[in-house]
Amino acid sequence: MIDWAAGSGHLTAGGKSLEWACWGPAPSDGPGDGPGDGPAIVLLHEGLGCVALWRDVPQRLAQATGLPVLAYSRAGYGGSDPADLPRPPDYMTREAVQVLPQVLDALGAAKVVLMGHSDGATIAAEHAGRVADPRVRALVLMAPHFFTEAMGLAEIAAAKRAYDSGDLRDRLARHHADPDNAFRGWNDAWLAPGFRAWHVGEVVDYWRVPALVIQGQDDQYGTAAQVAEAESRSYAPVEVLMLPDCRHAPHLDQPDAVLAAVADFTARLQRIEAAEVIPA
């Protein structure tokens, strides 16, 4: 179990040691809906992210919402164990179904909001659509992808060139214990020939919790078609925030707008859950 008072540490999930860090009050492990019983926000990072690369977002998020915030690095990233390579084409599905439930078990919170960015948003979306998990009360998806797009694959190919002959490897080495494992695990999977046909939009059909989808209007990895996939397929409420002057990382390009939107979204979620149900 995570020792919240420690502030950071390692947990075991998917057979790997994963680093984690936390902010804000300790999460509640009970079913109550009173003060202090709000959901914990669990952050799922992008394809080249880790705990450290969230920067000051987790702390600001805890302050803005008053909720517990947990970030962890998946295998291959940050200070976590290396991932087994090559990653299979369904690596995000495996993370959602096999690893994330164990992370949530270690957290011990009765209620969570999954907040993911890019790959992390897809993992959160897949968990909500593939796992019957009553702990998950809502989703916040920043720049999710449900299928490949030519422009996104072109950017990923450009990242490979920057890694092989530019300074990207050196920059990643500042935050990842094994930058080659981190980069190759993500880049090789996306650029594999068979990955062009990857599509997981069907998971949206099975969402039963509200979602807030945030995307930059200038996102270089995906178009508004990714957002439309969520809007058009979900039976649960989906709110959309399209941000101008924003590329693939809304929480870094437009942090104030993202924090305000998430604070409002989670506050409304708590009010709804705490409302007294009056029999007809």
C-alpha positions as CSV (number, residue, x, y, z in Angstrom):
1,M,0.0,0.0,0.0
2,I,1.1,3.6,-0.6
3,D,2.3,5.4,2.4
4,W,0.8,8.9,1.7
5,A,2.7,10.5,4.5
6,A,6.0,9.5,2.8
7,G,5.2,11.7,-0.2
8,S,6.9,9.5,-2.7
9,G,8.2,5.9,-3.1
10,H,7.8,2.8,-5.1
11,L,4.9,0.4,-5.6
12,T,4.7,-2.9,-7.4
13,A,2.3,-3.3,-10.3
14,G,2.5,-5.5,-13.4
15,G,5.5,-7.2,-11.9
16,K,7.5,-4.0,-12.0
17,S,8.6,-1.5,-9.4
18,L,7.0,1.9,-10.2
19,E,7.9,5.2,-8.7
20,W,5.1,7.4,-7.4
21,A,4.6,10.8,-5.7
22,C,1.6,12.4,-4.0
23,W,0.2,15.8,-3.1
24,G,-2.7,17.1,-1.1
25,P,-4.7,15.4,1.7
26,A,-4.6,11.7,2.1
27,P,-7.4,9.9,0.1
28,S,-10.4,8.4,1.8
29,D,-10.8,4.7,1.7
30,G,-14.5,4.8,2.8
31,P,-17.7,5.2,0.8
32,G,-18.7,8.5,2.4
33,D,-19.7,11.7,0.5
34,G,-18.9,14.2,3.1
35,P,-16.0,16.7,3.4
36,G,-12.7,14.9,3.0
37,D,-14.3,12.1,1.1
38,G,-13.7,13.4,-2.4
39,P,-12.0,11.4,-5.1
40,A,-8.3,11.1,-5.5
41,I,-7.0,12.3,-8.9
42,V,-4.6,9.8,-10.5
43,L,-2.3,11.2,-13.1
44,L,-1.3,9.1,-16.1
45,H,1.5,10.6,-18.1
46,E,2.2,10.8,-21.9
47,G,4.3,8.4,-24.0
48,L,7.6,10.1,-23.0
49,G,6.5,11.4,-19.6
50,C,7.1,10.4,-16.0
51,V,6.4,11.8,-12.5
52,A,9.0,14.6,-12.8
53,L,7.7,15.8,-16.2
54,W,4.4,16.8,-14.7
55,R,6.4,19.6,-13.3
56,D,4.3,21.7,-10.8
57,V,1.0,20.6,-12.2
58,P,0.2,18.0,-9.5
59,Q,0.8,20.4,-6.7
60,R,-1.2,23.2,-8.3
61,L,-4.0,20.6,-9.1
62,A,-4.2,19.6,-5.4
63,Q,-4.4,23.2,-4.4
64,A,-7.0,24.1,-7.0
65,T,-9.3,21.1,-6.3
66,G,-8.5,20.4,-2.6
67,L,-8.3,16.7,-3.6
68,P,-5.5,14.1,-3.2
69,V,-3.3,13.8,-6.3
70,L,-1.2,10.8,-7.2
71,A,1.3,10.5,-10.1
72,Y,3.2,7.4,-11.0
73,S,5.7,6.5,-13.8
74,R,4.8,3.5,-15.9
75,A,7.5,0.8,-16.5
76,G,10.2,2.2,-18.7
77,Y,9.9,5.7,-17.5
78,G,11.4,8.0,-14.8
79,G,12.7,5.9,-11.9
80,S,10.6,2.9,-12.5
81,D,11.8,-0.5,-13.7
82,P,12.6,-0.8,-17.4
83,A,9.7,-2.1,-19.6
84,D,9.9,-5.3,-21.5
85,L,10.6,-4.5,-25.2
86,P,9.4,-4.4,-27.8
87,R,6.0,-3.3,-26.6
88,P,3.1,-5.1,-28.3
89,P,0.6,-3.1,-30.3
90,D,-1.9,-3.3,-27.5
91,Y,0.4,-2.1,-24.9
92,M,-2.0,0.7,-23.8
93,T,-4.8,-1.8,-23.4
94,R,-2.6,-4.0,-21.2
95,E,-1.6,-1.1,-19.0
96,A,-5.3,-0.2,-18.6
97,V,-6.5,-3.7,-17.8
98,Q,-3.6,-5.4,-16.1
99,V,-1.4,-2.7,-14.5
100,L,-3.6,0.3,-13.6
101,P,-6.0,-1.8,-11.4
102,Q,-3.0,-2.8,-9.3
103,V,-1.9,0.8,-9.0
104,L,-5.4,1.7,-7.8
105,D,-5.3,-1.2,-5.3
106,A,-2.0,0.1,-3.9
107,L,-3.5,3.6,-3.6
108,G,-6.4,2.3,-1.6
109,A,-8.8,5.2,-2.4
110,A,-12.5,4.4,-2.5
111,K,-13.1,6.9,-5.4
112,V,-10.8,8.2,-8.1
113,V,-10.8,10.5,-11.1
114,L,-8.4,9.3,-13.8
115,M,-6.6,12.2,-15.4
116,G,-4.4,11.3,-18.4
117,H,-2.4,13.0,-21.1
118,S,-1.9,11.5,-24.6
119,D,-1.0,7.8,-24.0
120,G,-2.1,8.2,-20.4
121,A,-5.4,9.6,-21.5
122,T,-5.9,6.6,-23.8
123,I,-5.0,4.2,-20.9
124,A,-7.6,6.0,-18.7
125,A,-10.2,5.8,-21.4
126,E,-9.5,2.1,-22.0
127,H,-9.7,1.3,-18.2
128,A,-13.1,3.0,-18.0
129,G,-14.4,1.1,-21.0
130,R,-12.9,-2.3,-20.3
131,V,-12.8,-2.7,-16.5
132,A,-15.9,-2.8,-14.3
133,D,-14.2,-0.6,-11.6
134,P,-16.6,1.2,-9.3
135,R,-13.8,3.3,-7.9
136,V,-13.5,5.3,-11.1
137,R,-16.0,8.2,-10.9
138,A,-14.9,10.4,-13.8
139,L,-12.3,10.9,-16.5
140,V,-10.2,13.9,-17.5
141,L,-8.6,13.2,-20.9
142,M,-6.0,15.6,-22.3
143,A,-5.2,15.0,-25.9
144,P,-6.4,11.5,-26.0
145,H,-6.0,9.3,-29.1
146,F,-8.3,6.5,-30.1
147,F,-6.9,5.8,-33.5
148,T,-3.9,6.8,-35.6
149,E,-3.7,9.9,-37.8
150,A,-1.1,10.5,-40.5
151,M,-0.1,13.9,-39.1
152,G,0.5,12.3,-35.6
153,L,2.6,9.5,-37.1
154,A,4.6,12.0,-39.0
155,E,5.4,13.8,-35.7
156,I,6.4,10.6,-34.1
157,A,8.7,9.8,-37.0
158,A,10.2,13.3,-36.6
159,A,10.8,12.5,-32.9
160,K,12.8,9.4,-34.0
161,R,15.1,11.6,-36.1
162,A,15.5,14.0,-33.2
163,Y,16.4,11.1,-30.9
164,D,18.8,9.5,-33.3
165,S,20.7,12.6,-34.4
166,G,19.6,15.5,-32.2
167,D,19.6,16.3,-28.5
168,L,16.3,14.6,-27.6
169,R,18.1,11.7,-26.0
170,D,20.1,14.0,-23.7
171,R,17.0,15.8,-22.7
172,L,15.2,12.6,-21.9
173,A,18.1,11.3,-19.9
174,R,17.6,14.1,-17.4
175,H,14.3,12.5,-16.3
176,H,14.5,8.8,-17.2
177,A,16.9,6.3,-15.7
178,D,16.9,4.5,-19.1
179,P,16.1,6.9,-21.8
180,D,16.6,4.3,-24.6
181,N,14.0,2.0,-22.9
182,A,11.6,4.9,-22.5
183,F,11.9,6.2,-26.1
184,R,12.1,3.0,-28.0
185,G,9.2,1.5,-26.1
186,W,7.0,4.3,-27.2
187,N,8.4,5.2,-30.6
188,D,9.0,1.7,-32.0
189,A,5.5,0.7,-31.1
190,W,3.8,3.7,-32.8
191,L,6.0,3.4,-35.9
192,A,5.6,-0.4,-36.3
193,P,3.8,-1.1,-39.7
194,G,0.9,-2.8,-38.1
195,F,0.2,0.0,-35.7
196,R,-1.4,2.2,-38.5
197,A,-4.6,0.1,-38.1
198,W,-4.7,0.6,-34.3
199,H,-8.2,1.8,-33.2
200,V,-9.8,1.5,-29.7
201,G,-12.7,3.9,-30.1
202,E,-15.1,1.1,-29.1
203,V,-14.1,1.5,-25.5
204,V,-16.0,4.8,-25.4
205,D,-19.2,2.8,-26.0
206,Y,-18.8,1.3,-22.5
207,W,-18.1,4.4,-20.5
208,R,-20.5,4.9,-17.6
209,V,-18.9,7.9,-15.9
210,P,-18.7,11.6,-17.1
211,A,-15.6,12.8,-19.0
212,L,-13.9,16.1,-19.5
213,V,-11.9,16.1,-22.8
214,I,-9.3,18.8,-23.2
215,Q,-7.5,19.4,-26.5
216,G,-5.3,22.1,-27.9
217,Q,-6.5,23.6,-31.2
218,D,-2.9,23.4,-32.5
219,D,-2.3,19.8,-31.3
220,Q,0.4,18.4,-33.6
221,Y,-0.3,14.8,-32.8
222,G,-4.1,14.6,-33.2
223,T,-7.0,16.5,-34.6
224,A,-10.5,17.3,-33.3
225,A,-11.6,13.9,-34.7
226,Q,-10.2,12.3,-31.6
227,V,-12.5,14.5,-29.5
228,A,-15.4,13.8,-31.7
229,E,-14.9,10.1,-31.2
230,A,-15.5,10.6,-27.5
231,E,-18.5,12.9,-28.0
232,S,-20.3,10.8,-30.5
233,R,-19.9,7.4,-28.9
234,S,-20.3,8.0,-25.2
235,Y,-23.6,7.3,-23.4
236,A,-22.3,9.2,-20.4
237,P,-21.9,13.0,-20.4
238,V,-18.8,14.3,-22.2
239,E,-17.7,17.9,-21.8
240,V,-15.2,19.4,-24.2
241,L,-12.7,22.2,-23.8
242,M,-10.8,23.2,-27.0
243,L,-8.0,25.6,-26.1
244,P,-6.6,28.2,-28.5
245,D,-2.8,28.8,-28.7
246,C,-2.3,25.3,-27.4
247,R,-0.4,22.3,-28.8
248,H,-0.2,18.7,-27.5
249,A,0.3,19.5,-23.8
250,P,-2.7,21.6,-22.5
251,H,-1.5,21.4,-18.9
252,L,1.8,23.0,-19.9
253,D,0.6,25.3,-22.7
254,Q,-2.5,26.6,-20.9
255,P,-2.2,25.5,-17.2
256,D,-4.5,28.1,-15.7
257,A,-7.4,27.2,-18.1
258,V,-6.8,23.4,-17.5
259,L,-6.7,23.8,-13.7
260,A,-9.8,25.9,-13.6
261,A,-11.7,23.5,-15.8
262,V,-10.7,20.5,-13.7
263,A,-11.5,22.2,-10.5
264,D,-14.9,23.1,-11.7
265,F,-15.5,19.6,-13.1
266,T,-14.5,17.8,-10.0
267,A,-16.4,20.2,-7.7
268,R,-19.6,19.6,-9.7
269,L,-18.9,15.8,-9.6
270,Q,-18.7,16.0,-5.8
271,R,-21.9,18.0,-5.5
272,I,-23.8,15.5,-7.6
273,E,-22.5,12.5,-5.7
274,A,-23.3,14.2,-2.3
275,A,-26.8,15.2,-3.4
276,E,-29.5,13.5,-1.4
277,V,-31.6,11.1,-3.5
278,I,-35.3,11.7,-2.9
279,P,-37.6,8.8,-3.7
280,A,-40.3,9.5,-6.3
